[in-house]
Amino acid sequence: MRRDYKRRLLLHTNKFQKLIIWPIIAACFVAGAMTFFCLEYYLASITNTGIIIFNYDVTAFEWAIPTLLLSVAFILIFIIYWVFYISSKIVGPFDRITRELDEVLAGKRKGPLGARQGDTMFEELLKRVNTLLERIK
């Protein structure tokens, strides 16, 4: 009897995905909450009533709105930086390993492939690739 192993789409993350996904999700929730508060303020200032959800006086929060919007901008910049940082941590080692494997296949390079410091995602893969390269010799 064959058992199909299907990966759950939600709530199934490995240790590398946790490094990528959870900081971005947290930053998005914070930015979303700040934006929601700013929209509540805008709606309350148009209708000249208190803030709908919290039922506070609108004038008490006038100083906070520019600060919150600036914070949202910084959070979005952080998200962009984080995505570029993490993607370079994935793509950089992948390109290097691919290039070194091509050199081994072409006979220009001998010996095992090594992971650089910080290439933790590919260490396990390189162990297996080195085992295969040893068997080929």
The first five atom37 places (N, CA, C, CB, O) and aatype in JSON, in Angstrom:
{
  "aatype": [12, 1, 1, 3, 18, 11, 1, 1, 10, 10, 10, 8, 16, 2, 11, 13, 5, 11, 10, 9, 9, 17, 14, 9, 9, 0, 0, 4, 13, 19, 0, 7, 0, 12, 16, 13, 13, 4, 10, 6, 18, 18, 10, 0, 15, 9, 16, 2, 16, 7, 9, 9, 9, 13, 2, 18, 3, 19, 16, 0, 13, 6, 17, 0, 9, 14, 16, 10, 10, 10, 15, 19, 0, 13, 9, 10, 9, 13, 9, 9, 18, 17, 19, 13, 18, 9, 15, 15, 11, 9, 19, 7, 14, 13, 3, 1, 9, 16, 1, 6, 10, 3, 6, 19, 10, 0, 7, 11, 1, 11, 7, 14, 10, 7, 0, 1, 5, 7, 3, 16, 12, 13, 6, 6, 10, 10, 11, 1, 19, 2, 16, 10, 10, 6, 1, 9, 11],
  "atom_mask": [
    [1, 1, 1, 1, 1],
    [1, 1, 1, 1, 1],
    [1, 1, 1, 1, 1],
    [1, 1, 1, 1, 1],
    [1, 1, 1, 1, 1],
    [1, 1, 1, 1, 1],
    [1, 1, 1, 1, 1],
    [1, 1, 1, 1, 1],
    [1, 1, 1, 1, 1],
    [1, 1, 1, 1, 1],
    [1, 1, 1, 1, 1],
    [1, 1, 1, 1, 1],
    [1, 1, 1, 1, 1],
    [1, 1, 1, 1, 1],
    [1, 1, 1, 1, 1],
    [1, 1, 1, 1, 1],
    [1, 1, 1, 1, 1],
    [1, 1, 1, 1, 1],
    [1, 1, 1, 1, 1],
    [1, 1, 1, 1, 1],
    [1, 1, 1, 1, 1],
    [1, 1, 1, 1, 1],
    [1, 1, 1, 1, 1],
    [1, 1, 1, 1, 1],
    [1, 1, 1, 1, 1],
    [1, 1, 1, 1, 1],
    [1, 1, 1, 1, 1],
    [1, 1, 1, 1, 1],
    [1, 1, 1, 1, 1],
    [1, 1, 1, 1, 1],
    [1, 1, 1, 1, 1],
    [1, 1, 1, 0, 1],
    [1, 1, 1, 1, 1],
    [1, 1, 1, 1, 1],
    [1, 1, 1, 1, 1],
    [1, 1, 1, 1, 1],
    [1, 1, 1, 1, 1],
    [1, 1, 1, 1, 1],
    [1, 1, 1, 1, 1],
    [1, 1, 1, 1, 1],
    [1, 1, 1, 1, 1],
    [1, 1, 1, 1, 1],
    [1, 1, 1, 1, 1],
    [1, 1, 1, 1, 1],
    [1, 1, 1, 1, 1],
    [1, 1, 1, 1, 1],
    [1, 1, 1, 1, 1],
    [1, 1, 1, 1, 1],
    [1, 1, 1, 1, 1],
    [1, 1, 1, 0, 1],
    [1, 1, 1, 1, 1],
    [1, 1, 1, 1, 1],
    [1, 1, 1, 1, 1],
    [1, 1, 1, 1, 1],
    [1, 1, 1, 1, 1],
    [1, 1, 1, 1, 1],
    [1, 1, 1, 1, 1],
    [1, 1, 1, 1, 1],
    [1, 1, 1, 1, 1],
    [1, 1, 1, 1, 1],
    [1, 1, 1, 1, 1],
    [1, 1, 1, 1, 1],
    [1, 1, 1, 1, 1],
    [1, 1, 1, 1, 1],
    [1, 1, 1, 1, 1],
    [1, 1, 1, 1, 1],
    [1, 1, 1, 1, 1],
    [1, 1, 1, 1, 1],
    [1, 1, 1, 1, 1],
    [1, 1, 1, 1, 1],
    [1, 1, 1, 1, 1],
    [1, 1, 1, 1, 1],
    [1, 1, 1, 1, 1],
    [1, 1, 1, 1, 1],
    [1, 1, 1, 1, 1],
    [1, 1, 1, 1, 1],
    [1, 1, 1, 1, 1],
    [1, 1, 1, 1, 1],
    [1, 1, 1, 1, 1],
    [1, 1, 1, 1, 1],
    [1, 1, 1, 1, 1],
    [1, 1, 1, 1, 1],
    [1, 1, 1, 1, 1],
    [1, 1, 1, 1, 1],
    [1, 1, 1, 1, 1],
    [1, 1, 1, 1, 1],
    [1, 1, 1, 1, 1],
    [1, 1, 1, 1, 1],
    [1, 1, 1, 1, 1],
    [1, 1, 1, 1, 1],
    [1, 1, 1, 1, 1],
    [1, 1, 1, 0, 1],
    [1, 1, 1, 1, 1],
    [1, 1, 1, 1, 1],
    [1, 1, 1, 1, 1],
    [1, 1, 1, 1, 1],
    [1, 1, 1, 1, 1],
    [1, 1, 1, 1, 1],
    [1, 1, 1, 1, 1],
    [1, 1, 1, 1, 1],
    [1, 1, 1, 1, 1],
    [1, 1, 1, 1, 1],
    [1, 1, 1, 1, 1],
    [1, 1, 1, 1, 1],
    [1, 1, 1, 1, 1],
    [1, 1, 1, 1, 1],
    [1, 1, 1, 0, 1],
    [1, 1, 1, 1, 1],
    [1, 1, 1, 1, 1],
    [1, 1, 1, 1, 1],
    [1, 1, 1, 0, 1],
    [1, 1, 1, 1, 1],
    [1, 1, 1, 1, 1],
    [1, 1, 1, 0, 1],
    [1, 1, 1, 1, 1],
    [1, 1, 1, 1, 1],
    [1, 1, 1, 1, 1],
    [1, 1, 1, 0, 1],
    [1, 1, 1, 1, 1],
    [1, 1, 1, 1, 1],
    [1, 1, 1, 1, 1],
    [1, 1, 1, 1, 1],
    [1, 1, 1, 1, 1],
    [1, 1, 1, 1, 1],
    [1, 1, 1, 1, 1],
    [1, 1, 1, 1, 1],
    [1, 1, 1, 1, 1],
    [1, 1, 1, 1, 1],
    [1, 1, 1, 1, 1],
    [1, 1, 1, 1, 1],
    [1, 1, 1, 1, 1],
    [1, 1, 1, 1, 1],
    [1, 1, 1, 1, 1],
    [1, 1, 1, 1, 1],
    [1, 1, 1, 1, 1],
    [1, 1, 1, 1, 1],
    [1, 1, 1, 1, 1]
  ],
  "atom_positions": [
    [[0.84, -1.17, 0.0], [0.0, 0.0, 0.0], [0.89, 1.25, 0.0], [-0.96, -0.01, 1.22], [1.76, 1.41, 0.86]],
    [[0.66, 2.1, -0.96], [1.46, 3.31, -1.1], [0.81, 4.44, -0.32], [1.62, 3.69, -2.58], [-0.4, 4.66, -0.39]],
    [[1.62, 5.14, 0.42], [1.11, 6.26, 1.19], [1.63, 7.55, 0.58], [1.52, 6.15, 2.69], [2.84, 7.72, 0.43]],
    [[0.74, 8.43, 0.22], [1.14, 9.71, -0.36], [1.51, 10.68, 0.76], [0.02, 10.3, -1.24], [0.8, 10.83, 1.75]],
    [[2.63, 11.32, 0.56], [3.06, 12.33, 1.51], [2.85, 13.69, 0.87], [4.56, 12.13, 1.92], [3.57, 14.08, -0.05]],
    [[1.88, 14.39, 1.36], [1.59, 15.73, 0.85], [2.01, 16.74, 1.9], [0.08, 15.88, 0.47], [1.72, 16.59, 3.09]],
    [[2.68, 17.73, 1.44], [3.13, 18.78, 2.35], [1.99, 19.77, 2.56], [4.38, 19.49, 1.79], [1.39, 20.26, 1.62]],
    [[1.73, 20.04, 3.82], [0.71, 21.04, 4.13], [1.22, 22.4, 3.72], [0.35, 21.02, 5.64], [2.39, 22.73, 3.92]],
    [[0.34, 23.2, 3.16], [0.75, 24.52, 2.69], [0.94, 25.49, 3.86], [-0.28, 25.08, 1.71], [1.91, 26.25, 3.87]],
    [[0.05, 25.47, 4.81], [0.13, 26.39, 5.94], [0.66, 25.69, 7.17], [-1.24, 27.0, 6.22], [0.46, 24.49, 7.36]],
    [[1.32, 26.45, 8.0], [1.83, 25.99, 9.29], [2.83, 24.84, 9.19], [0.69, 25.58, 10.17], [3.01, 24.1, 10.16]],
    [[3.45, 24.68, 8.05], [4.5, 23.68, 7.9], [5.73, 24.4, 7.37], [4.06, 22.5, 6.94], [5.86, 24.62, 6.17]],
    [[6.6, 24.76, 8.27], [7.81, 25.47, 7.85], [9.02, 24.75, 8.41], [7.78, 26.94, 8.32], [9.01, 24.25, 9.53]],
    [[10.06, 24.71, 7.61], [11.31, 24.16, 8.11], [12.13, 25.29, 8.73], [12.11, 23.45, 6.99], [11.69, 26.44, 8.73]],
    [[13.3, 24.98, 9.26], [14.06, 25.99, 10.0], [14.53, 27.14, 9.12], [15.24, 25.35, 10.68], [14.72, 28.25, 9.61]],
    [[14.73, 26.88, 7.84], [15.17, 27.94, 6.96], [14.0, 28.85, 6.56], [15.82, 27.36, 5.71], [14.18, 30.06, 6.42]],
    [[12.82, 28.28, 6.4], [11.66, 29.09, 6.09], [11.29, 29.98, 7.27], [10.48, 28.21, 5.7], [10.82, 31.1, 7.09]],
    [[11.5, 29.48, 8.49], [11.19, 30.29, 9.67], [12.04, 31.55, 9.7], [11.41, 29.49, 10.95], [11.57, 32.6, 10.14]],
    [[13.28, 31.46, 9.25], [14.14, 32.63, 9.19], [13.64, 33.67, 8.21], [15.55, 32.23, 8.83], [13.87, 34.87, 8.38]],
    [[12.95, 33.21, 7.18], [12.46, 34.11, 6.15], [11.05, 34.59, 6.44], [12.51, 33.43, 4.8], [10.77, 35.79, 6.41]],
    [[10.16, 33.67, 6.73], [8.74, 33.97, 6.78], [8.31, 34.73, 8.03], [7.95, 32.71, 6.68], [7.62, 35.75, 7.92]],
    [[8.71, 34.27, 9.2], [8.17, 34.85, 10.43], [8.54, 36.31, 10.65], [8.64, 34.06, 11.61], [7.67, 37.07, 11.07]],
    [[9.78, 36.76, 10.39], [10.04, 38.2, 10.53], [9.22, 39.05, 9.56], [11.51, 38.48, 10.32], [8.8, 40.16, 9.9]],
    [[9.01, 38.53, 8.36], [8.23, 39.29, 7.38], [6.76, 39.34, 7.8], [8.36, 38.66, 5.98], [6.13, 40.39, 7.69]],
    [[6.22, 38.23, 8.28], [4.83, 38.22, 8.73], [4.64, 39.16, 9.91], [4.39, 36.8, 9.11], [3.66, 39.91, 9.96]],
    [[5.57, 39.15, 10.85], [5.47, 40.04, 12.01], [5.52, 41.5, 11.59], [6.59, 39.75, 13.02], [4.73, 42.32, 12.07]],
    [[6.43, 41.83, 10.69], [6.53, 43.21, 10.21], [5.28, 43.63, 9.46], [7.76, 43.38, 9.32], [4.84, 44.78, 9.58]],
    [[4.7, 42.74, 8.69], [3.47, 43.05, 7.96], [2.3, 43.28, 8.91], [3.14, 41.93, 6.97], [1.48, 44.18, 8.68]],
    [[2.19, 42.48, 9.97], [1.12, 42.69, 10.94], [1.27, 44.03, 11.65], [1.11, 41.56, 11.95], [0.27, 44.73, 11.85]],
    [[2.48, 44.39, 12.02], [2.7, 45.67, 12.69], [2.37, 46.82, 11.75], [4.16, 45.78, 13.19], [1.7, 47.78, 12.14]],
    [[2.85, 46.74, 10.51], [2.56, 47.79, 9.53], [1.06, 47.86, 9.24], [3.33, 47.54, 8.23], [0.51, 48.95, 9.09]],
    [[0.4, 46.71, 9.17], [-1.04, 46.7, 8.95], [-1.81, 47.33, 10.09], [0.0, 0.0, 0.0], [-2.78, 48.05, 9.86]],
    [[-1.4, 47.05, 11.32], [-2.07, 47.65, 12.47], [-1.87, 49.16, 12.49], [-1.54, 47.03, 13.78], [-2.8, 49.91, 12.79]],
    [[-0.67, 49.61, 12.18], [-0.42, 51.05, 12.13], [-1.23, 51.72, 11.03], [1.07, 51.33, 11.92], [-1.79, 52.8, 11.24]],
    [[-1.3, 51.1, 9.88], [-2.08, 51.65, 8.77], [-3.56, 51.68, 9.13], [-1.85, 50.83, 7.49], [-4.25, 52.65, 8.82]],
    [[-4.06, 50.62, 9.77], [-5.45, 50.59, 10.2], [-5.76, 51.74, 11.14], [-5.77, 49.27, 10.86], [-6.8, 52.39, 11.02]],
    [[-4.86, 51.99, 12.09], [-5.07, 53.09, 13.03], [-5.09, 54.43, 12.3], [-3.98, 53.08, 14.1], [-5.91, 55.29, 12.62]],
    [[-4.19, 54.61, 11.33], [-4.17, 55.86, 10.56], [-5.43, 56.03, 9.75], [-2.95, 55.89, 9.65], [-5.95, 57.14, 9.64]],
    [[-5.95, 54.95, 9.17], [-7.2, 55.04, 8.41], [-8.38, 55.34, 9.34], [-7.46, 53.74, 7.64], [-9.3, 56.07, 8.97]],
    [[-8.36, 54.77, 10.52], [-9.4, 55.08, 11.51], [-9.37, 56.57, 11.86], [-9.21, 54.23, 12.8], [-10.42, 57.21, 11.96]],
    [[-8.18, 57.1, 12.03], [-8.05, 58.52, 12.33], [-8.58, 59.36, 11.17], [-6.58, 58.88, 12.61], [-9.3, 60.34, 11.38]],
    [[-8.21, 58.97, 9.95], [-8.67, 59.72, 8.77], [-10.18, 59.7, 8.67], [-8.05, 59.15, 7.49], [-10.8, 60.73, 8.43]],
    [[-10.78, 58.55, 8.86], [-12.24, 58.43, 8.8], [-12.9, 59.24, 9.9], [-12.66, 56.96, 8.91], [-13.93, 59.88, 9.67]],
    [[-12.33, 59.23, 11.07], [-12.9, 59.99, 12.18], [-12.76, 61.48, 11.96], [-12.24, 59.6, 13.5], [-13.64, 62.25, 12.35]],
    [[-11.66, 61.92, 11.33], [-11.5, 63.34, 11.08], [-12.44, 63.84, 9.99], [-10.07, 63.65, 10.69], [-12.83, 65.01, 10.0]],
    [[-12.8, 62.98, 9.06], [-13.75, 63.38, 8.01], [-15.15, 63.51, 8.58], [-13.73, 62.36, 6.85], [-15.87, 64.46, 8.26]],
    [[-15.54, 62.57, 9.39], [-16.92, 62.57, 9.92], [-17.06, 63.4, 11.19], [-17.36, 61.14, 10.21], [-18.16, 63.54, 11.72]],
    [[-15.94, 63.96, 11.68], [-15.94, 64.77, 12.9], [-16.52, 64.02, 14.09], [-16.73, 66.04, 12.67], [-17.25, 64.59, 14.9]],
    [[-16.19, 62.77, 14.19], [-16.62, 61.98, 15.34], [-15.39, 61.4, 16.02], [-17.61, 60.85, 14.92], [-14.27, 61.66, 15.59]],
    [[-15.59, 60.63, 17.04], [-14.47, 59.94, 17.69], [-14.02, 58.78, 16.82], [0.0, 0.0, 0.0], [-14.7, 58.38, 15.88]],
    [[-12.86, 58.26, 17.14], [-12.36, 57.11, 16.4], [-13.32, 55.95, 16.65], [-10.9, 56.75, 16.83], [-13.67, 55.65, 17.79]],
    [[-13.73, 55.29, 15.59], [-14.83, 54.34, 15.63], [-14.53, 53.14, 16.52], [-15.16, 53.87, 14.23], [-15.33, 52.8, 17.39]],
    [[-13.41, 52.51, 16.32], [-13.12, 51.27, 17.05], [-12.85, 51.56, 18.53], [-11.93, 50.56, 16.43], [-13.37, 50.87, 19.41]],
    [[-12.03, 52.57, 18.79], [-11.61, 52.82, 20.16], [-12.44, 53.88, 20.87], [-10.17, 53.22, 20.18], [-12.37, 54.01, 22.1]],
    [[-13.24, 54.64, 20.11], [-14.12, 55.68, 20.65], [-13.35, 56.73, 21.45], [-15.19, 55.04, 21.52], [-13.75, 57.09, 22.56]],
    [[-12.25, 57.2, 20.89], [-11.46, 58.26, 21.5], [-11.64, 59.55, 20.73], [-9.97, 57.87, 21.57], [-12.11, 59.56, 19.59]],
    [[-11.26, 60.64, 21.36], [-11.29, 61.94, 20.7], [-10.19, 61.98, 19.64], [-11.12, 63.1, 21.74], [-9.06, 61.57, 19.9]],
    [[-10.52, 62.48, 18.46], [-9.6, 62.49, 17.33], [-8.4, 63.38, 17.59], [-10.31, 62.94, 16.08], [-7.28, 63.03, 17.2]],
    [[-8.58, 64.49, 18.21], [-7.49, 65.45, 18.38], [-6.39, 64.93, 19.29], [-8.02, 66.75, 18.93], [-5.27, 65.45, 19.25]],
    [[-6.66, 63.94, 20.1], [-5.65, 63.4, 21.0], [-4.57, 62.62, 20.25], [-6.3, 62.51, 22.05], [-3.48, 62.39, 20.79]],
    [[-4.85, 62.21, 19.03], [-3.9, 61.37, 18.29], [-3.28, 62.07, 17.08], [-4.59, 60.12, 17.84], [-2.61, 61.43, 16.28]],
    [[-3.49, 63.36, 16.94], [-2.95, 64.05, 15.77], [-1.43, 63.95, 15.69], [-3.37, 65.5, 15.79], [-0.89, 63.85, 14.58]],
    [[-0.74, 63.97, 16.8], [0.72, 63.91, 16.8], [1.23, 62.53, 16.4], [1.26, 64.29, 18.17], [2.34, 62.41, 15.9]],
    [[0.43, 61.5, 16.63], [0.9, 60.13, 16.4], [0.81, 59.7, 14.94], [0.12, 59.17, 17.25], [1.55, 58.81, 14.53]],
    [[-0.05, 60.31, 14.17], [-0.28, 59.86, 12.79], [0.97, 59.98, 11.93], [-1.42, 60.66, 12.17], [1.33, 59.0, 11.28]],
    [[1.65, 61.13, 11.88], [2.88, 61.17, 11.06], [3.94, 60.17, 11.54], [3.48, 62.57, 11.08], [4.65, 59.58, 10.73]],
    [[4.03, 59.98, 12.85], [4.99, 59.02, 13.39], [4.64, 57.6, 12.95], [5.04, 59.11, 14.92], [5.53, 56.84, 12.56]],
    [[3.38, 57.26, 13.0], [2.96, 55.92, 12.59], [3.18, 55.7, 11.1], [1.49, 55.7, 12.93], [3.64, 54.63, 10.7]],
    [[2.87, 56.69, 10.28], [3.08, 56.53, 8.84], [4.56, 56.43, 8.5], [2.45, 57.7, 8.08], [4.95, 55.68, 7.61]],
    [[5.4, 57.18, 9.21], [6.84, 57.08, 9.0], [7.34, 55.7, 9.45], [7.58, 58.19, 9.76], [8.22, 55.12, 8.82]],
    [[6.77, 55.19, 10.53], [7.14, 53.85, 11.01], [6.74, 52.79, 9.99], [6.47, 53.56, 12.36], [7.48, 51.83, 9.77]],
    [[5.58, 52.94, 9.38], [5.16, 52.0, 8.34], [6.15, 52.02, 7.18], [3.73, 52.34, 7.84], [6.5, 50.98, 6.63]],
    [[6.6, 53.22, 6.8], [7.59, 53.32, 5.71], [8.88, 52.59, 6.09], [7.89, 54.8, 5.38], [9.45, 51.88, 5.26]],
    [[9.34, 52.76, 7.32], [10.55, 52.07, 7.76], [10.36, 50.56, 7.81], [10.98, 52.59, 9.13], [11.28, 49.81, 7.49]],
    [[9.19, 50.12, 8.21], [8.92, 48.68, 8.24], [8.94, 48.11, 6.83], [7.54, 48.4, 8.91], [9.47, 47.02, 6.6]],
    [[8.36, 48.83, 5.88], [8.38, 48.36, 4.49], [9.8, 48.33, 3.94], [7.49, 49.26, 3.61], [10.16, 47.42, 3.19]],
    [[10.62, 49.33, 4.3], [12.02, 49.31, 3.89], [12.75, 48.13, 4.51], [12.73, 50.64, 4.29], [13.56, 47.48, 3.86]],
    [[12.44, 47.83, 5.78], [13.03, 46.67, 6.44], [12.64, 45.38, 5.72], [12.59, 46.6, 7.91], [13.48, 44.51, 5.52]],
    [[11.38, 45.26, 5.32], [10.93, 44.05, 4.62], [11.68, 43.9, 3.3], [9.4, 44.11, 4.35], [12.12, 42.8, 2.96]],
    [[11.84, 44.99, 2.56], [12.55, 44.94, 1.29], [14.01, 44.53, 1.52], [12.49, 46.3, 0.56], [14.53, 43.68, 0.8]],
    [[14.66, 45.13, 2.51], [16.04, 44.78, 2.82], [16.14, 43.31, 3.23], [16.58, 45.68, 3.93], [17.04, 42.6, 2.78]],
    [[15.22, 42.85, 4.06], [15.25, 41.47, 4.56], [15.11, 40.48, 3.41], [14.14, 41.25, 5.6], [15.8, 39.46, 3.36]],
    [[14.2, 40.78, 2.48], [14.0, 39.88, 1.34], [15.26, 39.82, 0.48], [12.79, 40.35, 0.49], [15.65, 38.74, 0.04]],
    [[15.89, 40.96, 0.23], [17.13, 40.95, -0.55], [18.24, 40.2, 0.19], [17.57, 42.38, -0.86], [18.99, 39.46, -0.44]],
    [[18.35, 40.39, 1.48], [19.38, 39.72, 2.27], [19.19, 38.2, 2.25], [19.36, 40.23, 3.72], [20.13, 37.46, 1.97]],
    [[17.99, 37.76, 2.53], [17.72, 36.32, 2.58], [17.84, 35.7, 1.19], [16.31, 36.06, 3.16], [18.39, 34.61, 1.05]],
    [[17.34, 36.38, 0.17], [17.45, 35.81, -1.18], [18.9, 35.71, -1.62], [16.65, 36.65, -2.19], [19.26, 34.78, -2.34]],
    [[19.74, 36.66, -1.21], [21.17, 36.55, -1.57], [21.84, 35.43, -0.79], [21.9, 37.88, -1.32], [22.8, 34.84, -1.28]],
    [[21.36, 35.13, 0.42], [21.9, 34.01, 1.19], [21.51, 32.67, 0.57], [21.4, 34.07, 2.64], [22.17, 31.66, 0.82]],
    [[20.47, 32.65, -0.24], [20.05, 31.42, -0.91], [20.66, 31.32, -2.31], [18.52, 31.35, -1.0], [21.23, 30.3, -2.67]],
    [[20.54, 32.39, -3.08], [20.97, 32.36, -4.48], [22.49, 32.35, -4.6], [20.4, 33.54, -5.23], [23.03, 31.67, -5.48]],
    [[23.19, 33.08, -3.75], [24.66, 33.13, -3.82], [25.31, 31.76, -3.67], [0.0, 0.0, 0.0], [26.07, 31.35, -4.55]],
    [[25.02, 31.04, -2.58], [25.59, 29.69, -2.45], [25.14, 28.74, -3.54], [25.24, 29.12, -1.1], [25.91, 27.89, -3.98]],
    [[23.9, 28.86, -3.98], [23.41, 27.99, -5.05], [24.24, 28.19, -6.31], [21.92, 28.26, -5.34], [24.66, 27.22, -6.94]],
    [[24.47, 29.45, -6.69], [25.27, 29.73, -7.89], [26.7, 29.22, -7.73], [25.29, 31.23, -8.18], [27.27, 28.66, -8.67]],
    [[27.29, 29.4, -6.55], [28.66, 28.95, -6.33], [28.75, 27.43, -6.4], [29.18, 29.44, -4.97], [29.66, 26.9, -7.03]],
    [[27.83, 26.74, -5.77], [27.84, 25.28, -5.78], [27.63, 24.75, -7.19], [26.76, 24.72, -4.84], [28.28, 23.8, -7.61]],
    [[26.72, 25.36, -7.93], [26.49, 24.96, -9.32], [27.75, 25.15, -10.16], [25.33, 25.76, -9.93], [28.11, 24.28, -10.94]],
    [[28.42, 26.29, -9.99], [29.66, 26.55, -10.74], [30.74, 25.55, -10.37], [30.15, 27.99, -10.47], [31.44, 25.04, -11.25]],
    [[30.9, 25.25, -9.07], [31.92, 24.3, -8.65], [31.6, 22.88, -9.13], [32.06, 24.32, -7.13], [32.51, 22.13, -9.49]],
    [[30.33, 22.51, -9.14], [29.96, 21.19, -9.69], [30.26, 21.1, -11.17], [28.47, 20.91, -9.44], [30.71, 20.07, -11.66]],
    [[30.01, 22.19, -11.9], [30.35, 22.21, -13.33], [31.85, 22.05, -13.53], [29.86, 23.51, -13.99], [32.29, 21.38, -14.47]],
    [[32.66, 22.66, -12.65], [34.11, 22.52, -12.74], [34.54, 21.08, -12.46], [34.81, 23.48, -11.76], [35.44, 20.56, -13.12]],
    [[33.89, 20.44, -11.5], [34.21, 19.03, -11.2], [33.84, 18.16, -12.39], [33.46, 18.55, -9.93], [34.61, 17.28, -12.77]],
    [[32.68, 18.37, -12.98], [32.25, 17.58, -14.14], [33.16, 17.79, -15.34], [30.81, 17.92, -14.51], [33.37, 16.87, -16.13]],
    [[33.7, 19.01, -15.48], [34.58, 19.29, -16.6], [36.01, 18.8, -16.34], [34.59, 20.77, -16.9], [36.85, 18.83, -17.24]],
    [[36.29, 18.37, -15.11], [37.62, 17.87, -14.77], [38.59, 18.97, -14.36], [0.0, 0.0, 0.0], [39.78, 18.69, -14.21]],
    [[38.13, 20.19, -14.18], [38.99, 21.31, -13.8], [39.22, 21.36, -12.3], [38.39, 22.61, -14.27], [40.13, 22.06, -11.83]],
    [[38.42, 20.65, -11.55], [38.5, 20.73, -10.09], [38.42, 19.33, -9.51], [37.36, 21.62, -9.51], [37.68, 18.47, -10.0]],
    [[39.19, 19.11, -8.49], [39.17, 17.83, -7.78], [38.87, 18.12, -6.32], [40.53, 17.06, -7.95], [39.01, 19.25, -5.84]],
    [[38.45, 17.1, -5.62], [38.26, 17.23, -4.18], [36.83, 17.59, -3.81], [0.0, 0.0, 0.0], [35.99, 17.85, -4.67]],
    [[36.59, 17.59, -2.53], [35.23, 17.86, -2.06], [34.86, 19.34, -2.16], [35.07, 17.4, -0.63], [35.72, 20.22, -2.14]],
    [[33.57, 19.57, -2.26], [33.05, 20.94, -2.25], [32.78, 21.34, -0.81], [31.76, 21.06, -3.12], [32.29, 20.54, -0.01]],
    [[33.1, 22.55, -0.49], [32.91, 23.01, 0.89], [31.9, 24.14, 0.97], [0.0, 0.0, 0.0], [31.69, 24.89, 0.01]],
    [[31.3, 24.24, 2.11], [30.37, 25.33, 2.37], [31.14, 26.48, 3.01], [29.19, 24.87, 3.27], [31.98, 26.26, 3.88]],
    [[30.84, 27.68, 2.58], [31.45, 28.84, 3.21], [30.73, 29.15, 4.51], [31.41, 30.06, 2.27], [29.64, 28.63, 4.77]],
    [[31.34, 29.98, 5.32], [30.72, 30.37, 6.58], [29.41, 31.11, 6.28], [31.68, 31.26, 7.43], [29.39, 32.05, 5.48]],
    [[28.35, 30.69, 6.91], [27.04, 31.29, 6.68], [26.18, 30.55, 5.68], [0.0, 0.0, 0.0], [25.0, 30.87, 5.53]],
    [[26.74, 29.56, 4.99], [25.98, 28.78, 4.02], [25.35, 27.56, 4.69], [26.89, 28.33, 2.85], [25.5, 26.44, 4.21]],
    [[24.67, 27.77, 5.78], [24.15, 26.66, 6.56], [23.08, 25.88, 5.82], [23.59, 27.17, 7.86], [22.89, 24.69, 6.07]],
    [[22.38, 26.53, 4.91], [21.3, 25.85, 4.21], [21.82, 24.74, 3.31], [20.5, 26.85, 3.38], [21.13, 23.74, 3.1]],
    [[23.04, 24.9, 2.79], [23.55, 23.94, 1.82], [24.56, 22.96, 2.4], [24.17, 24.68, 0.69], [25.09, 22.13, 1.66]],
    [[24.83, 23.02, 3.69], [25.81, 22.11, 4.27], [25.39, 20.65, 4.14], [26.03, 22.45, 5.73], [26.21, 19.81, 3.76]],
    [[24.15, 20.35, 4.44], [23.68, 18.96, 4.34], [23.69, 18.47, 2.9], [22.26, 18.84, 4.92], [24.04, 17.32, 2.63]],
    [[23.32, 19.33, 1.98], [23.35, 18.96, 0.57], [24.79, 18.69, 0.12], [22.72, 20.07, -0.29], [25.04, 17.73, -0.6]],
    [[25.72, 19.53, 0.53], [27.11, 19.34, 0.12], [27.71, 18.07, 0.7], [27.94, 20.54, 0.55], [28.57, 17.46, 0.06]],
    [[27.29, 17.65, 1.87], [27.77, 16.38, 2.42], [27.38, 15.23, 1.49], [27.19, 16.13, 3.83], [28.2, 14.35, 1.22]],
    [[26.17, 15.25, 1.01], [25.69, 14.19, 0.12], [26.35, 14.27, -1.26], [24.17, 14.28, -0.02], [26.68, 13.25, -1.86]],
    [[26.54, 15.49, -1.76], [27.2, 15.66, -3.05], [28.63, 15.18, -2.96], [27.15, 17.12, -3.5], [29.1, 14.51, -3.88]],
    [[29.33, 15.5, -1.87], [30.71, 15.03, -1.69], [30.78, 13.52, -1.59], [31.32, 15.64, -0.46], [31.73, 12.92, -2.09]],
    [[29.79, 12.9, -0.96], [29.73, 11.44, -0.9], [29.59, 10.86, -2.3], [28.57, 10.96, 0.0], [30.24, 9.88, -2.64]],
    [[28.75, 11.45, -3.09], [28.58, 10.99, -4.49], [29.85, 11.2, -5.3], [27.4, 11.73, -5.17], [30.22, 10.35, -6.11]],
    [[30.53, 12.32, -5.09], [31.78, 12.56, -5.82], [32.85, 11.55, -5.42], [32.28, 14.0, -5.55], [33.65, 11.14, -6.26]],
    [[32.88, 11.15, -4.15], [33.84, 10.14, -3.7], [33.54, 8.78, -4.35], [33.8, 10.01, -2.16], [34.46, 8.04, -4.7]],
    [[32.27, 8.45, -4.51], [31.89, 7.18, -5.13], [32.24, 7.15, -6.61], [30.39, 6.92, -4.96], [32.58, 6.09, -7.15]],
    [[32.17, 8.28, -7.26], [32.47, 8.36, -8.7], [33.95, 8.12, -8.95], [32.06, 9.73, -9.28], [34.32, 7.52, -9.95]],
    [[34.8, 8.58, -8.05], [36.26, 8.43, -8.25], [36.64, 7.03, -8.3], [37.04, 9.1, -7.19], [37.82, 6.72, -8.46]]
  ]
}
